[in-house]
Amino acid sequence: EQLAELCCEKLIKVGDNLAPEIREQAEAYRERMRQVVLHYINHAVKAERDRCVHAASSGGYDQLAHLLRSL
């Protein structure tokens, strides 16, 4: 979650001198983008874990594969 927050802070700057309505819209947009970025980060983490499980299993490290699956 912290990585998604940092990403969105860099991508979407919300100025202090904006009108309240525009500021509210910009903050809502940044929050939605944070949720989207977080979704894809979580998807990438799962895909990498699956790849590691497959590599461990293929290499004969079944106990390691089992431990990775349980994460």
Backbone atoms as SQL, in Angstrom:
CREATE TABLE atoms (id INTEGER PRIMARY KEY, chain TEXT, resi INTEGER, resn TEXT, atom TEXT, x REAL, y REAL, z REAL);
INSERT INTO atoms VALUES
  (1, 'A', 1, 'GLU', 'N', 0.818, -1.194, 0.000),
  (2, 'A', 1, 'GLU', 'CA', 0.000, 0.000, 0.000),
  (3, 'A', 1, 'GLU', 'C', 0.862, 1.260, 0.000),
  (4, 'A', 2, 'GLN', 'N', 1.983, 1.193, 0.715),
  (5, 'A', 2, 'GLN', 'CA', 2.855, 2.351, 0.770),
  (6, 'A', 2, 'GLN', 'C', 3.428, 2.671, -0.611),
  (7, 'A', 3, 'LEU', 'N', 3.776, 1.644, -1.366),
  (8, 'A', 3, 'LEU', 'CA', 4.315, 1.846, -2.708),
  (9, 'A', 3, 'LEU', 'C', 3.271, 2.489, -3.619),
  (10, 'A', 4, 'ALA', 'N', 2.030, 2.040, -3.537),
  (11, 'A', 4, 'ALA', 'CA', 0.959, 2.637, -4.340),
  (12, 'A', 4, 'ALA', 'C', 0.763, 4.102, -3.970),
  (13, 'A', 5, 'GLU', 'N', 0.827, 4.392, -2.684),
  (14, 'A', 5, 'GLU', 'CA', 0.672, 5.773, -2.222),
  (15, 'A', 5, 'GLU', 'C', 1.801, 6.651, -2.749),
  (16, 'A', 6, 'LEU', 'N', 3.031, 6.168, -2.643),
  (17, 'A', 6, 'LEU', 'CA', 4.179, 6.932, -3.142),
  (18, 'A', 6, 'LEU', 'C', 4.068, 7.171, -4.644),
  (19, 'A', 7, 'CYS', 'N', 3.650, 6.164, -5.368),
  (20, 'A', 7, 'CYS', 'CA', 3.490, 6.272, -6.819),
  (21, 'A', 7, 'CYS', 'C', 2.482, 7.371, -7.166),
  (22, 'A', 8, 'CYS', 'N', 1.347, 7.341, -6.519),
  (23, 'A', 8, 'CYS', 'CA', 0.298, 8.316, -6.824),
  (24, 'A', 8, 'CYS', 'C', 0.674, 9.720, -6.369),
  (25, 'A', 9, 'GLU', 'N', 1.425, 9.829, -5.284),
  (26, 'A', 9, 'GLU', 'CA', 1.900, 11.144, -4.846),
  (27, 'A', 9, 'GLU', 'C', 2.810, 11.761, -5.904),
  (28, 'A', 10, 'LYS', 'N', 3.628, 10.923, -6.554),
  (29, 'A', 10, 'LYS', 'CA', 4.538, 11.419, -7.600),
  (30, 'A', 10, 'LYS', 'C', 3.777, 11.748, -8.880),
  (31, 'A', 11, 'LEU', 'N', 2.771, 10.943, -9.213),
  (32, 'A', 11, 'LEU', 'CA', 2.043, 11.118, -10.471),
  (33, 'A', 11, 'LEU', 'C', 1.005, 12.229, -10.425),
  (34, 'A', 12, 'ILE', 'N', 0.346, 12.383, -9.292),
  (35, 'A', 12, 'ILE', 'CA', -0.783, 13.309, -9.215),
  (36, 'A', 12, 'ILE', 'C', -0.556, 14.283, -8.060),
  (37, 'A', 13, 'LYS', 'N', -0.208, 15.489, -8.404),
  (38, 'A', 13, 'LYS', 'CA', -0.010, 16.546, -7.407),
  (39, 'A', 13, 'LYS', 'C', -1.314, 17.319, -7.261),
  (40, 'A', 14, 'VAL', 'N', -1.710, 17.553, -6.015),
  (41, 'A', 14, 'VAL', 'CA', -2.908, 18.337, -5.732),
  (42, 'A', 14, 'VAL', 'C', -2.441, 19.630, -5.078),
  (43, 'A', 15, 'GLY', 'N', -2.631, 20.729, -5.795),
  (44, 'A', 15, 'GLY', 'CA', -2.166, 22.022, -5.306),
  (45, 'A', 15, 'GLY', 'C', -2.955, 22.529, -4.111),
  (46, 'A', 16, 'ASP', 'N', -2.280, 23.290, -3.259),
  (47, 'A', 16, 'ASP', 'CA', -2.924, 23.843, -2.065),
  (48, 'A', 16, 'ASP', 'C', -3.857, 25.003, -2.391),
  (49, 'A', 17, 'ASN', 'N', -3.623, 25.657, -3.529),
  (50, 'A', 17, 'ASN', 'CA', -4.390, 26.856, -3.851),
  (51, 'A', 17, 'ASN', 'C', -5.570, 26.583, -4.782),
  (52, 'A', 18, 'LEU', 'N', -5.987, 25.332, -4.881),
  (53, 'A', 18, 'LEU', 'CA', -7.132, 24.994, -5.741),
  (54, 'A', 18, 'LEU', 'C', -8.440, 25.348, -5.054),
  (55, 'A', 19, 'ALA', 'N', -9.451, 25.569, -5.872),
  (56, 'A', 19, 'ALA', 'CA', -10.791, 25.770, -5.325),
  (57, 'A', 19, 'ALA', 'C', -11.206, 24.477, -4.615),
  (58, 'A', 20, 'PRO', 'N', -11.964, 24.592, -3.544),
  (59, 'A', 20, 'PRO', 'CA', -12.330, 23.403, -2.760),
  (60, 'A', 20, 'PRO', 'C', -12.975, 22.285, -3.592),
  (61, 'A', 21, 'GLU', 'N', -13.820, 22.647, -4.556),
  (62, 'A', 21, 'GLU', 'CA', -14.496, 21.632, -5.366),
  (63, 'A', 21, 'GLU', 'C', -13.490, 20.875, -6.242),
  (64, 'A', 22, 'ILE', 'N', -12.577, 21.628, -6.823),
  (65, 'A', 22, 'ILE', 'CA', -11.571, 21.018, -7.705),
  (66, 'A', 22, 'ILE', 'C', -10.594, 20.191, -6.880),
  (67, 'A', 23, 'ARG', 'N', -10.220, 20.718, -5.723),
  (68, 'A', 23, 'ARG', 'CA', -9.314, 19.978, -4.833),
  (69, 'A', 23, 'ARG', 'C', -9.945, 18.645, -4.422),
  (70, 'A', 24, 'GLU', 'N', -11.210, 18.674, -4.094),
  (71, 'A', 24, 'GLU', 'CA', -11.923, 17.454, -3.696),
  (72, 'A', 24, 'GLU', 'C', -11.946, 16.447, -4.844),
  (73, 'A', 25, 'GLN', 'N', -12.199, 16.926, -6.045),
  (74, 'A', 25, 'GLN', 'CA', -12.188, 16.045, -7.224),
  (75, 'A', 25, 'GLN', 'C', -10.804, 15.461, -7.458),
  (76, 'A', 26, 'ALA', 'N', -9.778, 16.282, -7.340),
  (77, 'A', 26, 'ALA', 'CA', -8.405, 15.822, -7.565),
  (78, 'A', 26, 'ALA', 'C', -7.999, 14.789, -6.531),
  (79, 'A', 27, 'GLU', 'N', -8.383, 14.992, -5.293),
  (80, 'A', 27, 'GLU', 'CA', -8.051, 14.026, -4.246),
  (81, 'A', 27, 'GLU', 'C', -8.812, 12.716, -4.449),
  (82, 'A', 28, 'ALA', 'N', -10.055, 12.798, -4.896),
  (83, 'A', 28, 'ALA', 'CA', -10.822, 11.590, -5.188),
  (84, 'A', 28, 'ALA', 'C', -10.201, 10.832, -6.363),
  (85, 'A', 29, 'TYR', 'N', -9.744, 11.563, -7.368),
  (86, 'A', 29, 'TYR', 'CA', -9.084, 10.947, -8.525),
  (87, 'A', 29, 'TYR', 'C', -7.793, 10.259, -8.090),
  (88, 'A', 30, 'ARG', 'N', -7.004, 10.933, -7.262),
  (89, 'A', 30, 'ARG', 'CA', -5.752, 10.339, -6.783),
  (90, 'A', 30, 'ARG', 'C', -6.031, 9.081, -5.956),
  (91, 'A', 31, 'GLU', 'N', -7.066, 9.093, -5.141),
  (92, 'A', 31, 'GLU', 'CA', -7.419, 7.914, -4.349),
  (93, 'A', 31, 'GLU', 'C', -7.834, 6.757, -5.257),
  (94, 'A', 32, 'ARG', 'N', -8.594, 7.048, -6.297),
  (95, 'A', 32, 'ARG', 'CA', -8.993, 5.993, -7.244),
  (96, 'A', 32, 'ARG', 'C', -7.766, 5.428, -7.954),
  (97, 'A', 33, 'MET', 'N', -6.849, 6.293, -8.343),
  (98, 'A', 33, 'MET', 'CA', -5.614, 5.836, -8.983),
  (99, 'A', 33, 'MET', 'C', -4.791, 4.985, -8.018),
  (100, 'A', 34, 'ARG', 'N', -4.774, 5.353, -6.732),
  (101, 'A', 34, 'ARG', 'CA', -4.066, 4.563, -5.727),
  (102, 'A', 34, 'ARG', 'C', -4.647, 3.165, -5.647),
  (103, 'A', 35, 'GLN', 'N', -5.964, 3.067, -5.700),
  (104, 'A', 35, 'GLN', 'CA', -6.619, 1.763, -5.660),
  (105, 'A', 35, 'GLN', 'C', -6.270, 0.933, -6.894),
  (106, 'A', 36, 'VAL', 'N', -6.227, 1.570, -8.062),
  (107, 'A', 36, 'VAL', 'CA', -5.884, 0.869, -9.300),
  (108, 'A', 36, 'VAL', 'C', -4.434, 0.389, -9.252),
  (109, 'A', 37, 'VAL', 'N', -3.525, 1.272, -8.837),
  (110, 'A', 37, 'VAL', 'CA', -2.105, 0.903, -8.748),
  (111, 'A', 37, 'VAL', 'C', -1.932, -0.229, -7.743),
  (112, 'A', 38, 'LEU', 'N', -2.590, -0.138, -6.609),
  (113, 'A', 38, 'LEU', 'CA', -2.502, -1.182, -5.590),
  (114, 'A', 38, 'LEU', 'C', -3.003, -2.521, -6.129),
  (115, 'A', 39, 'HIS', 'N', -4.080, -2.499, -6.881),
  (116, 'A', 39, 'HIS', 'CA', -4.619, -3.725, -7.481),
  (117, 'A', 39, 'HIS', 'C', -3.563, -4.396, -8.365),
  (118, 'A', 40, 'TYR', 'N', -2.920, -3.621, -9.213),
  (119, 'A', 40, 'TYR', 'CA', -1.927, -4.200, -10.127),
  (120, 'A', 40, 'TYR', 'C', -0.643, -4.595, -9.415),
  (121, 'A', 41, 'ILE', 'N', -0.273, -3.889, -8.360),
  (122, 'A', 41, 'ILE', 'CA', 0.880, -4.318, -7.557),
  (123, 'A', 41, 'ILE', 'C', 0.576, -5.672, -6.920),
  (124, 'A', 42, 'ASN', 'N', -0.611, -5.800, -6.336),
  (125, 'A', 42, 'ASN', 'CA', -0.995, -7.080, -5.725),
  (126, 'A', 42, 'ASN', 'C', -1.047, -8.192, -6.761),
  (127, 'A', 43, 'HIS', 'N', -1.523, -7.885, -7.947),
  (128, 'A', 43, 'HIS', 'CA', -1.568, -8.871, -9.037),
  (129, 'A', 43, 'HIS', 'C', -0.146, -9.298, -9.417),
  (130, 'A', 44, 'ALA', 'N', 0.770, -8.358, -9.497),
  (131, 'A', 44, 'ALA', 'CA', 2.161, -8.667, -9.851),
  (132, 'A', 44, 'ALA', 'C', 2.822, -9.516, -8.759),
  (133, 'A', 45, 'VAL', 'N', 2.538, -9.205, -7.504),
  (134, 'A', 45, 'VAL', 'CA', 3.100, -9.985, -6.392),
  (135, 'A', 45, 'VAL', 'C', 2.609, -11.425, -6.471),
  (136, 'A', 46, 'LYS', 'N', 1.324, -11.609, -6.726),
  (137, 'A', 46, 'LYS', 'CA', 0.765, -12.961, -6.830),
  (138, 'A', 46, 'LYS', 'C', 1.371, -13.707, -8.007),
  (139, 'A', 47, 'ALA', 'N', 1.521, -13.043, -9.144),
  (140, 'A', 47, 'ALA', 'CA', 2.093, -13.689, -10.328),
  (141, 'A', 47, 'ALA', 'C', 3.546, -14.104, -10.064),
  (142, 'A', 48, 'GLU', 'N', 4.307, -13.252, -9.386),
  (143, 'A', 48, 'GLU', 'CA', 5.698, -13.583, -9.067),
  (144, 'A', 48, 'GLU', 'C', 5.763, -14.754, -8.094),
  (145, 'A', 49, 'ARG', 'N', 4.880, -14.759, -7.110),
  (146, 'A', 49, 'ARG', 'CA', 4.836, -15.880, -6.160),
  (147, 'A', 49, 'ARG', 'C', 4.510, -17.170, -6.891),
  (148, 'A', 50, 'ASP', 'N', 3.548, -17.130, -7.797),
  (149, 'A', 50, 'ASP', 'CA', 3.190, -18.323, -8.578),
  (150, 'A', 50, 'ASP', 'C', 4.369, -18.810, -9.412),
  (151, 'A', 51, 'ARG', 'N', 5.117, -17.857, -9.983),
  (152, 'A', 51, 'ARG', 'CA', 6.296, -18.220, -10.769),
  (153, 'A', 51, 'ARG', 'C', 7.345, -18.897, -9.894),
  (154, 'A', 52, 'CYS', 'N', 7.541, -18.372, -8.697),
  (155, 'A', 52, 'CYS', 'CA', 8.509, -18.961, -7.762),
  (156, 'A', 52, 'CYS', 'C', 8.067, -20.345, -7.304),
  (157, 'A', 53, 'VAL', 'N', 6.775, -20.513, -7.049),
  (158, 'A', 53, 'VAL', 'CA', 6.243, -21.831, -6.667),
  (159, 'A', 53, 'VAL', 'C', 6.498, -22.826, -7.787),
  (160, 'A', 54, 'HIS', 'N', 6.220, -22.422, -9.009),
  (161, 'A', 54, 'HIS', 'CA', 6.435, -23.308, -10.156),
  (162, 'A', 54, 'HIS', 'C', 7.913, -23.661, -10.297),
  (163, 'A', 55, 'ALA', 'N', 8.799, -22.682, -10.152),
  (164, 'A', 55, 'ALA', 'CA', 10.235, -22.936, -10.278),
  (165, 'A', 55, 'ALA', 'C', 10.711, -23.876, -9.174),
  (166, 'A', 56, 'ALA', 'N', 10.249, -23.668, -7.952),
  (167, 'A', 56, 'ALA', 'CA', 10.648, -24.534, -6.838),
  (168, 'A', 56, 'ALA', 'C', 10.128, -25.949, -7.053),
  (169, 'A', 57, 'SER', 'N', 8.896, -26.048, -7.476),
  (170, 'A', 57, 'SER', 'CA', 8.284, -27.357, -7.714),
  (171, 'A', 57, 'SER', 'C', 8.996, -28.094, -8.850),
  (172, 'A', 58, 'SER', 'N', 9.301, -27.378, -9.917),
  (173, 'A', 58, 'SER', 'CA', 9.989, -27.978, -11.062),
  (174, 'A', 58, 'SER', 'C', 11.412, -28.413, -10.704),
  (175, 'A', 59, 'GLY', 'N', 12.008, -27.723, -9.764),
  (176, 'A', 59, 'GLY', 'CA', 13.371, -28.043, -9.354),
  (177, 'A', 59, 'GLY', 'C', 13.454, -29.112, -8.285),
  (178, 'A', 60, 'GLY', 'N', 12.312, -29.634, -7.898),
  (179, 'A', 60, 'GLY', 'CA', 12.306, -30.691, -6.892),
  (180, 'A', 60, 'GLY', 'C', 12.276, -30.191, -5.461),
  (181, 'A', 61, 'TYR', 'N', 12.005, -28.921, -5.270),
  (182, 'A', 61, 'TYR', 'CA', 11.940, -28.345, -3.931),
  (183, 'A', 61, 'TYR', 'C', 10.479, -28.232, -3.494),
  (184, 'A', 62, 'ASP', 'N', 9.864, -29.371, -3.289),
  (185, 'A', 62, 'ASP', 'CA', 8.431, -29.402, -2.989),
  (186, 'A', 62, 'ASP', 'C', 8.095, -28.725, -1.660),
  (187, 'A', 63, 'GLN', 'N', 8.954, -28.879, -0.664),
  (188, 'A', 63, 'GLN', 'CA', 8.695, -28.245, 0.628),
  (189, 'A', 63, 'GLN', 'C', 8.741, -26.719, 0.495),
  (190, 'A', 64, 'LEU', 'N', 9.707, -26.216, -0.257),
  (191, 'A', 64, 'LEU', 'CA', 9.788, -24.778, -0.511),
  (192, 'A', 64, 'LEU', 'C', 8.550, -24.299, -1.265),
  (193, 'A', 65, 'ALA', 'N', 8.139, -25.061, -2.272),
  (194, 'A', 65, 'ALA', 'CA', 6.941, -24.694, -3.039),
  (195, 'A', 65, 'ALA', 'C', 5.728, -24.633, -2.121),
  (196, 'A', 66, 'HIS', 'N', 5.624, -25.580, -1.206),
  (197, 'A', 66, 'HIS', 'CA', 4.503, -25.591, -0.256),
  (198, 'A', 66, 'HIS', 'C', 4.554, -24.353, 0.645),
  (199, 'A', 67, 'LEU', 'N', 5.736, -24.008, 1.127),
  (200, 'A', 67, 'LEU', 'CA', 5.880, -22.819, 1.973),
  (201, 'A', 67, 'LEU', 'C', 5.504, -21.546, 1.203),
  (202, 'A', 68, 'LEU', 'N', 5.932, -21.456, -0.041),
  (203, 'A', 68, 'LEU', 'CA', 5.605, -20.281, -0.854),
  (204, 'A', 68, 'LEU', 'C', 4.099, -20.187, -1.101),
  (205, 'A', 69, 'ARG', 'N', 3.466, -21.321, -1.321),
  (206, 'A', 69, 'ARG', 'CA', 2.007, -21.318, -1.536),
  (207, 'A', 69, 'ARG', 'C', 1.262, -20.802, -0.323),
  (208, 'A', 70, 'SER', 'N', 1.813, -21.070, 0.856),
  (209, 'A', 70, 'SER', 'CA', 1.115, -20.690, 2.092),
  (210, 'A', 70, 'SER', 'C', 1.253, -19.200, 2.431),
  (211, 'A', 71, 'LEU', 'N', 2.085, -18.480, 1.686),
  (212, 'A', 71, 'LEU', 'CA', 2.246, -17.044, 1.940),
  (213, 'A', 71, 'LEU', 'C', 1.013, -16.260, 1.572);
